[in-house]
Each structure stands twice: as C-alpha cells, then as structure tokens.
C-alpha cells in the first residue's frame, strides 16, 4: 500500500494578515489565543482553521493563562467593569424603590376612588 502524507492546510492569507497585522510576528499569538479563550473552540479546530501548529498554540494558551491573559481583563477594563457593576446595583436598588412607591400610590388611588 502506498501511504500519502496528509495534506497540510495552507493558512488563509486574510487570516494571516489579521494575525500578523499591527505588531509583527511577536504579536501573532493574540488572535488565536483570543479565539480559544472567547469562543471556547478546541485548540485542534483553531489550528486547523488558522493553519498553525497545535503545539505552538497550546504553548501560547498555557502561557497566557499563567500570565492572566486568557479570560482576564487588563486593569483599566477591570476597573471600568467594577464601576459598571456598582452602577447596575444602584440602578436595581432604585428600580425596586420606585416600584414600591408605585404600588403604594396604586393602593392609595384605589382607596381614594372608593
């Protein structure tokens, strides 16, 4: 039997442009790591789609996890998110207060209308 070597997928040029744009090869790890972290796609599927080595992407993902780069937000974004959570809690509290006032006014109007 004749065994042929598996065909190597050539990376899509548009994907390679996105991977290497803006920072050169030293920034090339950010997009694949982001895809793995944010979409939850398996590393094997991402490497097939992007045409990169599986071991390389696994290494990038593990390094990013150790550095807090996968799923972790930078400090300014974390502070902004905490501020938004506080605002959301304040608004929820205010909504509950207004609903209670509305209900009290409804009961008062019902009594007054009788």
Biopython code that builds the backbone (N, CA, C, O; Angstrom):
import numpy as np
from Bio.PDB.StructureBuilder import StructureBuilder

atoms = [
    (1, "UNK", "N", (0.833, -1.187, 0.000)),
    (1, "UNK", "CA", (0.000, 0.000, 0.000)),
    (1, "UNK", "C", (0.867, 1.236, 0.000)),
    (1, "UNK", "O", (1.936, 1.281, 0.608)),
    (2, "UNK", "N", (0.381, 2.217, -0.687)),
    (2, "UNK", "CA", (1.098, 3.481, -0.759)),
    (2, "UNK", "C", (0.433, 4.480, 0.182)),
    (2, "UNK", "O", (-0.757, 4.768, 0.049)),
    (3, "UNK", "N", (1.188, 4.996, 1.113)),
    (3, "UNK", "CA", (0.641, 5.969, 2.050)),
    (3, "UNK", "C", (1.091, 7.362, 1.642)),
    (3, "UNK", "O", (2.283, 7.634, 1.498)),
    (4, "UNK", "N", (0.134, 8.214, 1.464)),
    (4, "UNK", "CA", (0.457, 9.593, 1.105)),
    (4, "UNK", "C", (0.503, 10.432, 2.373)),
    (4, "UNK", "O", (-0.252, 10.199, 3.318)),
    (5, "UNK", "N", (1.373, 11.380, 2.379)),
    (5, "UNK", "CA", (1.454, 12.293, 3.517)),
    (5, "UNK", "C", (0.177, 13.120, 3.573)),
    (5, "UNK", "O", (-0.360, 13.503, 2.534)),
    (6, "UNK", "N", (-0.314, 13.399, 4.780)),
    (6, "UNK", "CA", (-1.532, 14.200, 4.869)),
    (6, "UNK", "C", (-1.293, 15.595, 4.294)),
    (6, "UNK", "O", (-0.225, 16.184, 4.457)),
    (7, "UNK", "N", (-2.299, 16.089, 3.633)),
    (7, "UNK", "CA", (-2.193, 17.423, 3.031)),
    (7, "UNK", "C", (-2.151, 18.477, 4.126)),
    (7, "UNK", "O", (-2.984, 18.473, 5.032)),
    (8, "UNK", "N", (-1.198, 19.364, 4.042)),
    (8, "UNK", "CA", (-1.085, 20.445, 5.025)),
    (8, "UNK", "C", (-1.931, 21.593, 4.532)),
    (8, "UNK", "O", (-1.834, 22.014, 3.379)),
    (9, "UNK", "N", (-2.758, 22.089, 5.419)),
    (9, "UNK", "CA", (-3.632, 23.196, 5.045)),
    (9, "UNK", "C", (-2.833, 24.483, 5.001)),
    (9, "UNK", "O", (-2.132, 24.833, 5.950)),
    (10, "UNK", "N", (-2.948, 25.166, 3.905)),
    (10, "UNK", "CA", (-2.258, 26.450, 3.756)),
    (10, "UNK", "C", (-3.123, 27.516, 4.416)),
    (10, "UNK", "O", (-4.314, 27.617, 4.119)),
    (11, "UNK", "N", (-2.532, 28.319, 5.316)),
    (11, "UNK", "CA", (-3.328, 29.334, 6.007)),
    (11, "UNK", "C", (-3.952, 30.323, 5.032)),
    (11, "UNK", "O", (-3.348, 30.701, 4.028)),
    (12, "UNK", "N", (-5.150, 30.724, 5.346)),
    (12, "UNK", "CA", (-5.846, 31.725, 4.563)),
    (12, "UNK", "C", (-5.061, 33.037, 4.647)),
    (12, "UNK", "O", (-4.760, 33.495, 5.750)),
    (13, "UNK", "N", (-4.721, 33.654, 3.506)),
    (13, "UNK", "CA", (-3.943, 34.898, 3.544)),
    (13, "UNK", "C", (-4.622, 36.003, 4.345)),
    (13, "UNK", "O", (-3.941, 36.794, 4.997)),
    (14, "UNK", "N", (-5.936, 36.071, 4.310)),
    (14, "UNK", "CA", (-6.642, 37.111, 5.071)),
    (14, "UNK", "C", (-6.467, 36.880, 6.564)),
    (14, "UNK", "O", (-6.296, 37.832, 7.326)),
    (15, "UNK", "N", (-6.508, 35.629, 6.982)),
    (15, "UNK", "CA", (-6.323, 35.306, 8.391)),
    (15, "UNK", "C", (-4.893, 35.617, 8.803)),
    (15, "UNK", "O", (-4.670, 36.172, 9.879)),
    (16, "UNK", "N", (-3.935, 35.274, 7.979)),
    (16, "UNK", "CA", (-2.539, 35.560, 8.299)),
    (16, "UNK", "C", (-2.301, 37.054, 8.409)),
    (16, "UNK", "O", (-1.512, 37.490, 9.248)),
    (17, "UNK", "N", (-2.973, 37.859, 7.572)),
    (17, "UNK", "CA", (-2.840, 39.321, 7.671)),
    (17, "UNK", "C", (-3.356, 39.810, 9.014)),
    (17, "UNK", "O", (-2.745, 40.678, 9.637)),
    (18, "UNK", "N", (-4.491, 39.254, 9.470)),
    (18, "UNK", "CA", (-5.051, 39.660, 10.756)),
    (18, "UNK", "C", (-4.133, 39.237, 11.886)),
    (18, "UNK", "O", (-3.930, 39.986, 12.841)),
    (19, "UNK", "N", (-3.576, 38.040, 11.780)),
    (19, "UNK", "CA", (-2.716, 37.531, 12.833)),
    (19, "UNK", "C", (-1.477, 38.400, 12.988)),
    (19, "UNK", "O", (-1.070, 38.719, 14.105)),
    (20, "UNK", "N", (-0.892, 38.774, 11.885)),
    (20, "UNK", "CA", (0.392, 39.471, 11.953)),
    (20, "UNK", "C", (0.275, 40.981, 11.824)),
    (20, "UNK", "O", (1.291, 41.673, 11.879)),
    (21, "UNK", "N", (-0.922, 41.511, 11.655)),
    (21, "UNK", "CA", (-1.030, 42.963, 11.477)),
    (21, "UNK", "C", (-0.833, 43.703, 12.788)),
    (21, "UNK", "O", (-1.203, 43.212, 13.855)),
    (22, "UNK", "N", (-0.265, 44.852, 12.701)),
    (22, "UNK", "CA", (-0.182, 45.743, 13.842)),
    (22, "UNK", "C", (0.940, 45.471, 14.812)),
    (22, "UNK", "O", (1.180, 46.312, 15.678)),
    (23, "UNK", "N", (1.628, 44.389, 14.737)),
    (23, "UNK", "CA", (2.674, 44.172, 15.704)),
    (23, "UNK", "C", (3.737, 43.221, 15.217)),
    (23, "UNK", "O", (4.708, 42.950, 15.925)),
    (24, "UNK", "N", (3.566, 42.722, 14.035)),
    (24, "UNK", "CA", (4.547, 41.793, 13.527)),
    (24, "UNK", "C", (4.380, 40.422, 14.156)),
    (24, "UNK", "O", (3.412, 40.163, 14.872)),
    (25, "UNK", "N", (5.331, 39.555, 13.880)),
    (25, "UNK", "CA", (5.228, 38.173, 14.362)),
    (25, "UNK", "C", (5.166, 38.044, 15.882)),
    (25, "UNK", "O", (4.576, 37.090, 16.389)),
    (26, "UNK", "N", (5.763, 38.986, 16.623)),
    (26, "UNK", "CA", (5.742, 38.880, 18.087)),
    (26, "UNK", "C", (4.342, 39.074, 18.657)),
    (26, "UNK", "O", (4.099, 38.718, 19.810)),
    (27, "UNK", "N", (3.428, 39.624, 17.886)),
    (27, "UNK", "CA", (2.044, 39.812, 18.321)),
    (27, "UNK", "C", (1.113, 38.764, 17.726)),
    (27, "UNK", "O", (-0.095, 38.809, 17.959)),
    (28, "UNK", "N", (1.655, 37.828, 16.964)),
    (28, "UNK", "CA", (0.834, 36.871, 16.218)),
    (28, "UNK", "C", (0.034, 35.941, 17.126)),
    (28, "UNK", "O", (-0.960, 35.372, 16.673)),
    (29, "UNK", "N", (0.417, 35.769, 18.361)),
    (29, "UNK", "CA", (-0.246, 34.830, 19.263)),
    (29, "UNK", "C", (-1.582, 35.339, 19.773)),
    (29, "UNK", "O", (-2.408, 34.538, 20.209)),
    (30, "UNK", "N", (-1.828, 36.662, 19.734)),
    (30, "UNK", "CA", (-3.003, 37.225, 20.392)),
    (30, "UNK", "C", (-4.326, 36.746, 19.801)),
    (30, "UNK", "O", (-5.228, 36.371, 20.550)),
    (31, "UNK", "N", (-4.460, 36.750, 18.489)),
    (31, "UNK", "CA", (-5.735, 36.355, 17.877)),
    (31, "UNK", "C", (-6.065, 34.883, 18.128)),
    (31, "UNK", "O", (-7.177, 34.590, 18.567)),
    (32, "UNK", "N", (-5.153, 33.948, 17.870)),
    (32, "UNK", "CA", (-5.514, 32.542, 18.138)),
    (32, "UNK", "C", (-5.831, 32.273, 19.604)),
    (32, "UNK", "O", (-6.750, 31.513, 19.909)),
    (33, "UNK", "N", (-5.083, 32.886, 20.510)),
    (33, "UNK", "CA", (-5.354, 32.698, 21.936)),
    (33, "UNK", "C", (-6.713, 33.281, 22.284)),
    (33, "UNK", "O", (-7.468, 32.685, 23.052)),
    (34, "UNK", "N", (-7.026, 34.433, 21.730)),
    (34, "UNK", "CA", (-8.337, 35.054, 21.972)),
    (34, "UNK", "C", (-9.450, 34.144, 21.455)),
    (34, "UNK", "O", (-10.464, 33.960, 22.128)),
    (35, "UNK", "N", (-9.266, 33.579, 20.273)),
    (35, "UNK", "CA", (-10.291, 32.700, 19.699)),
    (35, "UNK", "C", (-10.539, 31.508, 20.629)),
    (35, "UNK", "O", (-11.689, 31.150, 20.886)),
    (36, "UNK", "N", (-9.475, 30.901, 21.127)),
    (36, "UNK", "CA", (-9.623, 29.751, 22.030)),
    (36, "UNK", "C", (-10.329, 30.175, 23.317)),
    (36, "UNK", "O", (-11.226, 29.482, 23.796)),
    (37, "UNK", "N", (-9.919, 31.318, 23.876)),
    (37, "UNK", "CA", (-10.462, 31.746, 25.166)),
    (37, "UNK", "C", (-11.904, 32.218, 25.063)),
    (37, "UNK", "O", (-12.731, 31.851, 25.897)),
    (38, "UNK", "N", (-12.215, 33.012, 24.072)),
    (38, "UNK", "CA", (-13.535, 33.644, 23.996)),
    (38, "UNK", "C", (-14.599, 32.778, 23.352)),
    (38, "UNK", "O", (-15.761, 32.829, 23.755)),
    (39, "UNK", "N", (-14.231, 31.990, 22.368)),
    (39, "UNK", "CA", (-15.242, 31.184, 21.679)),
    (39, "UNK", "C", (-15.373, 29.798, 22.279)),
    (39, "UNK", "O", (-16.379, 29.118, 22.074)),
    (40, "UNK", "N", (-14.345, 29.372, 23.027)),
    (40, "UNK", "CA", (-14.378, 28.041, 23.604)),
    (40, "UNK", "C", (-14.129, 26.940, 22.593)),
    (40, "UNK", "O", (-14.325, 25.762, 22.891)),
    (41, "UNK", "N", (-13.696, 27.318, 21.400)),
    (41, "UNK", "CA", (-13.407, 26.310, 20.383)),
    (41, "UNK", "C", (-12.178, 25.515, 20.791)),
    (41, "UNK", "O", (-11.258, 26.071, 21.390)),
    (42, "UNK", "N", (-12.144, 24.241, 20.481)),
    (42, "UNK", "CA", (-10.978, 23.431, 20.818)),
    (42, "UNK", "C", (-9.740, 23.907, 20.064)),
    (42, "UNK", "O", (-9.834, 24.433, 18.955)),
    (43, "UNK", "N", (-8.589, 23.713, 20.682)),
    (43, "UNK", "CA", (-7.333, 24.136, 20.064)),
    (43, "UNK", "C", (-7.144, 23.457, 18.716)),
    (43, "UNK", "O", (-6.687, 24.086, 17.761)),
    (44, "UNK", "N", (-7.490, 22.186, 18.632)),
    (44, "UNK", "CA", (-7.333, 21.453, 17.371)),
    (44, "UNK", "C", (-8.098, 22.088, 16.222)),
    (44, "UNK", "O", (-7.603, 22.159, 15.097)),
    (45, "UNK", "N", (-9.305, 22.548, 16.510)),
    (45, "UNK", "CA", (-10.112, 23.179, 15.464)),
    (45, "UNK", "C", (-9.526, 24.531, 15.071)),
    (45, "UNK", "O", (-9.511, 24.880, 13.891)),
    (46, "UNK", "N", (-9.048, 25.289, 16.047)),
    (46, "UNK", "CA", (-8.474, 26.606, 15.760)),
    (46, "UNK", "C", (-7.213, 26.470, 14.919)),
    (46, "UNK", "O", (-7.010, 27.236, 13.977)),
    (47, "UNK", "N", (-6.364, 25.500, 15.251)),
    (47, "UNK", "CA", (-5.129, 25.347, 14.471)),
    (47, "UNK", "C", (-5.427, 24.902, 13.048)),
    (47, "UNK", "O", (-4.732, 25.305, 12.115)),
    (48, "UNK", "N", (-6.454, 24.075, 12.871)),
    (48, "UNK", "CA", (-6.822, 23.688, 11.506)),
    (48, "UNK", "C", (-7.344, 24.887, 10.728)),
    (48, "UNK", "O", (-7.017, 25.058, 9.553)),
    (49, "UNK", "N", (-8.157, 25.719, 11.381)),
    (49, "UNK", "CA", (-8.721, 26.876, 10.701)),
    (49, "UNK", "C", (-7.661, 27.914, 10.351)),
    (49, "UNK", "O", (-7.725, 28.540, 9.293)),
    (50, "UNK", "N", (-6.695, 28.095, 11.233)),
    (50, "UNK", "CA", (-5.695, 29.137, 11.020)),
    (50, "UNK", "C", (-4.419, 28.629, 10.368)),
    (50, "UNK", "O", (-3.604, 29.423, 9.899)),
    (51, "UNK", "N", (-4.238, 27.307, 10.333)),
    (51, "UNK", "CA", (-3.055, 26.748, 9.693)),
    (51, "UNK", "C", (-1.787, 26.938, 10.505)),
    (51, "UNK", "O", (-0.713, 27.156, 9.943)),
    (52, "UNK", "N", (-1.905, 26.855, 11.836)),
    (52, "UNK", "CA", (-0.727, 26.970, 12.684)),
    (52, "UNK", "C", (-0.514, 25.656, 13.426)),
    (52, "UNK", "O", (-1.384, 24.785, 13.418)),
    (53, "UNK", "N", (0.632, 25.517, 14.062)),
    (53, "UNK", "CA", (0.991, 24.285, 14.748)),
    (53, "UNK", "C", (0.232, 24.159, 16.065)),
    (53, "UNK", "O", (0.096, 25.130, 16.810)),
    (54, "UNK", "N", (-0.261, 22.951, 16.342)),
    (54, "UNK", "CA", (-1.057, 22.723, 17.553)),
    (54, "UNK", "C", (-0.235, 22.902, 18.828)),
    (54, "UNK", "O", (-0.717, 23.466, 19.810)),
    (55, "UNK", "N", (0.996, 22.423, 18.808)),
    (55, "UNK", "CA", (1.856, 22.574, 19.982)),
    (55, "UNK", "C", (2.134, 24.042, 20.265)),
    (55, "UNK", "O", (2.166, 24.467, 21.420)),
    (56, "UNK", "N", (2.336, 24.807, 19.205)),
    (56, "UNK", "CA", (2.601, 26.234, 19.365)),
    (56, "UNK", "C", (1.415, 26.933, 20.017)),
    (56, "UNK", "O", (1.589, 27.704, 20.961)),
    (57, "UNK", "N", (0.215, 26.669, 19.518)),
    (57, "UNK", "CA", (-0.962, 27.318, 20.088)),
    (57, "UNK", "C", (-1.200, 26.859, 21.526)),
    (57, "UNK", "O", (-1.582, 27.662, 22.378)),
    (58, "UNK", "N", (-0.978, 25.583, 21.799)),
    (58, "UNK", "CA", (-1.134, 25.098, 23.174)),
    (58, "UNK", "C", (-0.184, 25.819, 24.118)),
    (58, "UNK", "O", (-0.556, 26.176, 25.236)),
    (59, "UNK", "N", (1.039, 26.028, 23.660)),
    (59, "UNK", "CA", (2.023, 26.749, 24.467)),
    (59, "UNK", "C", (1.579, 28.188, 24.694)),
    (59, "UNK", "O", (1.671, 28.698, 25.811)),
    (60, "UNK", "N", (1.096, 28.850, 23.633)),
    (60, "UNK", "CA", (0.639, 30.244, 23.753)),
    (60, "UNK", "C", (-0.510, 30.346, 24.745)),
    (60, "UNK", "O", (-0.541, 31.253, 25.577)),
    (61, "UNK", "N", (-1.460, 29.409, 24.655)),
    (61, "UNK", "CA", (-2.632, 29.442, 25.542)),
    (61, "UNK", "C", (-2.207, 29.214, 26.991)),
    (61, "UNK", "O", (-2.678, 29.911, 27.890)),
    (62, "UNK", "N", (-1.319, 28.242, 27.225)),
    (62, "UNK", "CA", (-0.898, 27.983, 28.605)),
    (62, "UNK", "C", (-0.106, 29.150, 29.172)),
    (62, "UNK", "O", (-0.266, 29.485, 30.345)),
    (63, "UNK", "N", (0.744, 29.776, 28.367)),
    (63, "UNK", "CA", (1.483, 30.957, 28.834)),
    (63, "UNK", "C", (0.541, 32.113, 29.142)),
    (63, "UNK", "O", (0.722, 32.825, 30.130)),
    (64, "UNK", "N", (-0.460, 32.295, 28.298)),
    (64, "UNK", "CA", (-1.423, 33.379, 28.522)),
    (64, "UNK", "C", (-2.229, 33.121, 29.795)),
    (64, "UNK", "O", (-2.526, 34.052, 30.542)),
    (65, "UNK", "N", (-2.584, 31.854, 30.042)),
    (65, "UNK", "CA", (-3.319, 31.529, 31.268)),
    (65, "UNK", "C", (-2.475, 31.821, 32.499)),
    (65, "UNK", "O", (-2.972, 32.380, 33.477)),
    (66, "UNK", "N", (-1.201, 31.447, 32.455)),
    (66, "UNK", "CA", (-0.308, 31.690, 33.587)),
    (66, "UNK", "C", (-0.122, 33.178, 33.835)),
    (66, "UNK", "O", (-0.007, 33.616, 34.979)),
    (67, "UNK", "N", (-0.091, 33.951, 32.753)),
    (67, "UNK", "CA", (0.101, 35.404, 32.871)),
    (67, "UNK", "C", (-1.214, 36.122, 33.143)),
    (67, "UNK", "O", (-1.226, 37.340, 33.319)),
    (68, "UNK", "N", (-2.314, 35.389, 33.179)),
    (68, "UNK", "CA", (-3.619, 36.011, 33.408)),
    (68, "UNK", "C", (-4.174, 36.649, 32.157)),
    (68, "UNK", "O", (-5.058, 37.502, 32.239)),
    (69, "UNK", "N", (-3.674, 36.254, 30.996)),
    (69, "UNK", "CA", (-4.099, 36.871, 29.740)),
    (69, "UNK", "C", (-5.305, 36.218, 29.099)),
    (69, "UNK", "O", (-5.936, 36.822, 28.231)),
    (70, "UNK", "N", (-5.643, 35.006, 29.498)),
    (70, "UNK", "CA", (-6.795, 34.343, 28.908)),
    (70, "UNK", "C", (-7.966, 34.519, 29.848)),
    (70, "UNK", "O", (-7.962, 34.012, 30.970)),
    (71, "UNK", "N", (-8.953, 35.234, 29.389)),
    (71, "UNK", "CA", (-10.137, 35.459, 30.196)),
    (71, "UNK", "C", (-9.965, 36.551, 31.237)),
    (71, "UNK", "O", (-10.934, 36.931, 31.894)),
    (72, "UNK", "N", (-8.767, 37.055, 31.397)),
    (72, "UNK", "CA", (-8.537, 38.126, 32.371)),
    (72, "UNK", "C", (-8.518, 39.461, 31.651)),
    (72, "UNK", "O", (-7.990, 39.576, 30.545)),
    (73, "UNK", "N", (-9.090, 40.453, 32.275)),
    (73, "UNK", "CA", (-9.115, 41.783, 31.685)),
    (73, "UNK", "C", (-7.944, 42.600, 32.198)),
    (73, "UNK", "O", (-7.506, 42.426, 33.335)),
    (74, "UNK", "N", (-7.436, 43.496, 31.354)),
    (74, "UNK", "CA", (-6.416, 44.423, 31.838)),
    (74, "UNK", "C", (-6.989, 45.304, 32.954)),
    (74, "UNK", "O", (-8.206, 45.438, 33.081)),
    (75, "UNK", "N", (-6.119, 45.894, 33.747)),
    (75, "UNK", "CA", (-6.533, 46.665, 34.921)),
    (75, "UNK", "C", (-7.538, 47.765, 34.589)),
    (75, "UNK", "O", (-8.545, 47.872, 35.289)),
    (76, "UNK", "N", (-7.322, 48.598, 33.552)),
    (76, "UNK", "CA", (-8.314, 49.658, 33.288)),
    (76, "UNK", "C", (-9.702, 49.098, 32.969)),
    (76, "UNK", "O", (-10.711, 49.633, 33.429)),
    (77, "UNK", "N", (-9.748, 48.031, 32.188)),
    (77, "UNK", "CA", (-11.044, 47.436, 31.852)),
    (77, "UNK", "C", (-11.687, 46.811, 33.084)),
    (77, "UNK", "O", (-12.906, 46.868, 33.242)),
    (78, "UNK", "N", (-10.872, 46.210, 33.966)),
    (78, "UNK", "CA", (-11.395, 45.617, 35.186)),
    (78, "UNK", "C", (-12.023, 46.685, 36.069)),
    (78, "UNK", "O", (-13.094, 46.480, 36.640)),
    (79, "UNK", "N", (-11.340, 47.841, 36.180)),
    (79, "UNK", "CA", (-11.874, 48.945, 36.982)),
    (79, "UNK", "C", (-13.171, 49.468, 36.372)),
    (79, "UNK", "O", (-14.126, 49.766, 37.091)),
    (80, "UNK", "N", (-13.201, 49.578, 35.052)),
    (80, "UNK", "CA", (-14.416, 50.028, 34.377)),
    (80, "UNK", "C", (-15.567, 49.063, 34.576)),
    (80, "UNK", "O", (-16.711, 49.478, 34.759)),
    (81, "UNK", "N", (-15.265, 47.781, 34.541)),
    (81, "UNK", "CA", (-16.298, 46.773, 34.745)),
    (81, "UNK", "C", (-16.838, 46.817, 36.164)),
    (81, "UNK", "O", (-18.042, 46.680, 36.378)),
    (82, "UNK", "N", (-15.951, 47.009, 37.136)),
    (82, "UNK", "CA", (-16.391, 47.125, 38.529)),
    (82, "UNK", "C", (-17.295, 48.338, 38.705)),
    (82, "UNK", "O", (-18.292, 48.279, 39.425)),
    (83, "UNK", "N", (-16.942, 49.445, 38.040)),
    (83, "UNK", "CA", (-17.773, 50.658, 38.096)),
    (83, "UNK", "C", (-19.145, 50.376, 37.502)),
    (83, "UNK", "O", (-20.155, 50.799, 38.065)),
    (84, "UNK", "N", (-19.202, 49.674, 36.383)),
    (84, "UNK", "CA", (-20.484, 49.347, 35.755)),
    (84, "UNK", "C", (-21.320, 48.433, 36.647)),
    (84, "UNK", "O", (-22.540, 48.583, 36.709)),
    (85, "UNK", "N", (-20.687, 47.494, 37.333)),
    (85, "UNK", "CA", (-21.422, 46.617, 38.254)),
    (85, "UNK", "C", (-22.023, 47.421, 39.400)),
    (85, "UNK", "O", (-23.165, 47.184, 39.793)),
    (86, "UNK", "N", (-21.250, 48.381, 39.942)),
    (86, "UNK", "CA", (-21.776, 49.228, 41.018)),
    (86, "UNK", "C", (-22.963, 50.041, 40.532)),
    (86, "UNK", "O", (-23.977, 50.150, 41.222)),
    (87, "UNK", "N", (-22.830, 50.618, 39.326)),
    (87, "UNK", "CA", (-23.935, 51.400, 38.772)),
    (87, "UNK", "C", (-25.163, 50.527, 38.569)),
    (87, "UNK", "O", (-26.287, 50.954, 38.832)),
    (88, "UNK", "N", (-24.949, 49.316, 38.105)),
    (88, "UNK", "CA", (-26.069, 48.401, 37.890)),
    (88, "UNK", "C", (-26.766, 48.079, 39.210)),
    (88, "UNK", "O", (-27.994, 48.045, 39.273)),
    (89, "UNK", "N", (-25.985, 47.844, 40.261)),
    (89, "UNK", "CA", (-26.571, 47.551, 41.572)),
    (89, "UNK", "C", (-27.356, 48.749, 42.091)),
    (89, "UNK", "O", (-28.443, 48.586, 42.645)),
    (90, "UNK", "N", (-26.807, 49.962, 41.913)),
    (90, "UNK", "CA", (-27.507, 51.170, 42.350)),
    (90, "UNK", "C", (-28.813, 51.350, 41.584)),
    (90, "UNK", "O", (-29.838, 51.697, 42.170)),
    (91, "UNK", "N", (-28.776, 51.116, 40.285)),
    (91, "UNK", "CA", (-29.983, 51.262, 39.468)),
    (91, "UNK", "C", (-31.030, 50.219, 39.844)),
    (91, "UNK", "O", (-32.221, 50.524, 39.893)),
    (92, "UNK", "N", (-30.593, 48.991, 40.110)),
    (92, "UNK", "CA", (-31.536, 47.947, 40.522)),
    (92, "UNK", "C", (-32.209, 48.319, 41.836)),
    (92, "UNK", "O", (-33.412, 48.119, 42.007)),
    (93, "UNK", "N", (-31.424, 48.859, 42.759)),
    (93, "UNK", "CA", (-31.979, 49.282, 44.048)),
    (93, "UNK", "C", (-32.998, 50.404, 43.840)),
    (93, "UNK", "O", (-34.071, 50.398, 44.443)),
    (94, "UNK", "N", (-32.652, 51.361, 42.985)),
    (94, "UNK", "CA", (-33.563, 52.489, 42.726)),
    (94, "UNK", "C", (-34.847, 52.002, 42.045)),
    (94, "UNK", "O", (-35.931, 52.502, 42.344)),
    (95, "UNK", "N", (-34.732, 51.053, 41.153)),
    (95, "UNK", "CA", (-35.912, 50.499, 40.477)),
    (95, "UNK", "C", (-36.845, 49.855, 41.498)),
    (95, "UNK", "O", (-38.059, 50.048, 41.437)),
    (96, "UNK", "N", (-36.284, 49.092, 42.435)),
    (96, "UNK", "CA", (-37.109, 48.458, 43.469)),
    (96, "UNK", "C", (-37.816, 49.503, 44.322)),
    (96, "UNK", "O", (-38.989, 49.341, 44.661)),
    (97, "UNK", "N", (-37.100, 50.588, 44.675)),
    (97, "UNK", "CA", (-37.713, 51.667, 45.456)),
    (97, "UNK", "C", (-38.868, 52.300, 44.677)),
    (97, "UNK", "O", (-39.938, 52.536, 45.238)),
    (98, "UNK", "N", (-38.656, 52.572, 43.399)),
    (98, "UNK", "CA", (-39.711, 53.186, 42.583)),
    (98, "UNK", "C", (-40.910, 52.250, 42.415)),
    (98, "UNK", "O", (-42.056, 52.701, 42.410)),
    (99, "UNK", "N", (-40.648, 50.960, 42.279)),
    (99, "UNK", "CA", (-41.753, 50.007, 42.171)),
    (99, "UNK", "C", (-42.575, 49.976, 43.457)),
    (99, "UNK", "O", (-43.801, 49.880, 43.413)),
    (100, "UNK", "N", (-41.897, 50.057, 44.597)),
    (100, "UNK", "CA", (-42.617, 50.080, 45.866)),
    (100, "UNK", "C", (-43.462, 51.351, 45.985)),
    (100, "UNK", "O", (-44.607, 51.296, 46.435)),
    (101, "UNK", "N", (-42.895, 52.500, 45.580)),
    (101, "UNK", "CA", (-43.648, 53.755, 45.603)),
    (101, "UNK", "C", (-44.858, 53.671, 44.676)),
    (101, "UNK", "O", (-45.948, 54.111, 45.039)),
    (102, "UNK", "N", (-44.673, 53.113, 43.492)),
    (102, "UNK", "CA", (-45.766, 52.972, 42.540)),
    (102, "UNK", "C", (-46.879, 52.118, 43.121)),
    (102, "UNK", "O", (-48.055, 52.464, 43.015)),
    (103, "UNK", "N", (-46.504, 50.999, 43.736)),
    (103, "UNK", "CA", (-47.507, 50.114, 44.323)),
    (103, "UNK", "C", (-48.276, 50.816, 45.449)),
    (103, "UNK", "O", (-49.489, 50.652, 45.577)),
    (104, "UNK", "N", (-47.560, 51.595, 46.261)),
    (104, "UNK", "CA", (-48.217, 52.333, 47.345)),
    (104, "UNK", "C", (-49.184, 53.366, 46.767)),
    (104, "UNK", "O", (-50.288, 53.538, 47.284)),
    (105, "UNK", "N", (-48.776, 54.055, 45.698)),
    (105, "UNK", "CA", (-49.665, 55.035, 45.068)),
    (105, "UNK", "C", (-50.886, 54.362, 44.441)),
    (105, "UNK", "O", (-51.987, 54.910, 44.490)),
    (106, "UNK", "N", (-50.702, 53.189, 43.857)),
    (106, "UNK", "CA", (-51.835, 52.462, 43.283)),
    (106, "UNK", "C", (-52.849, 52.120, 44.362)),
    (106, "UNK", "O", (-54.054, 52.281, 44.168)),
    (107, "UNK", "N", (-52.350, 51.642, 45.511)),
    (107, "UNK", "CA", (-53.269, 51.303, 46.607)),
    (107, "UNK", "C", (-53.972, 52.542, 47.116)),
    (107, "UNK", "O", (-55.165, 52.512, 47.418)),
    (108, "UNK", "N", (-53.219, 53.645, 47.212)),
    (108, "UNK", "CA", (-53.832, 54.898, 47.671)),
    (108, "UNK", "C", (-54.920, 55.375, 46.717)),
    (108, "UNK", "O", (-55.980, 55.824, 47.153)),
    (109, "UNK", "N", (-54.661, 55.280, 45.428)),
    (109, "UNK", "CA", (-55.655, 55.697, 44.425)),
    (109, "UNK", "C", (-56.880, 54.787, 44.486)),
    (109, "UNK", "O", (-58.008, 55.252, 44.320)),
    (110, "UNK", "N", (-56.665, 53.494, 44.724)),
    (110, "UNK", "CA", (-57.780, 52.566, 44.807)),
    (110, "UNK", "C", (-58.659, 52.922, 46.011)),
    (110, "UNK", "O", (-59.886, 52.882, 45.914)),
    (111, "UNK", "N", (-58.047, 53.265, 47.128)),
    (111, "UNK", "CA", (-58.808, 53.649, 48.319)),
    (111, "UNK", "C", (-59.522, 54.990, 48.101)),
    (111, "UNK", "O", (-60.664, 55.166, 48.526)),
    (112, "UNK", "N", (-58.857, 55.911, 47.450)),
    (112, "UNK", "CA", (-59.437, 57.231, 47.217)),
    (112, "UNK", "C", (-60.629, 57.151, 46.243)),
    (112, "UNK", "O", (-61.604, 57.890, 46.379)),
    (113, "UNK", "N", (-60.529, 56.235, 45.255)),
    (113, "UNK", "CA", (-61.576, 56.093, 44.255)),
    (113, "UNK", "C", (-62.848, 55.476, 44.830)),
    (113, "UNK", "O", (-63.916, 55.639, 44.239)),
    (114, "UNK", "N", (-62.774, 54.779, 45.954)),
    (114, "UNK", "CA", (-63.948, 54.130, 46.539)),
    (114, "UNK", "C", (-64.878, 55.102, 47.165)),
    (114, "UNK", "O", (-65.914, 54.708, 47.701)),
]
sb = StructureBuilder()
sb.init_structure("model")
sb.init_model(0)
sb.init_chain("A")
sb.init_seg("    ")
for serial, (resi, resn, name, xyz) in enumerate(atoms, 1):
    if name == "N":
        sb.init_residue(resn, " ", resi, " ")
    sb.init_atom(name, np.array(xyz, "f"), 0.0, 1.0, " ", f" {name:<3s}", serial, name[0])
structure = sb.get_structure()
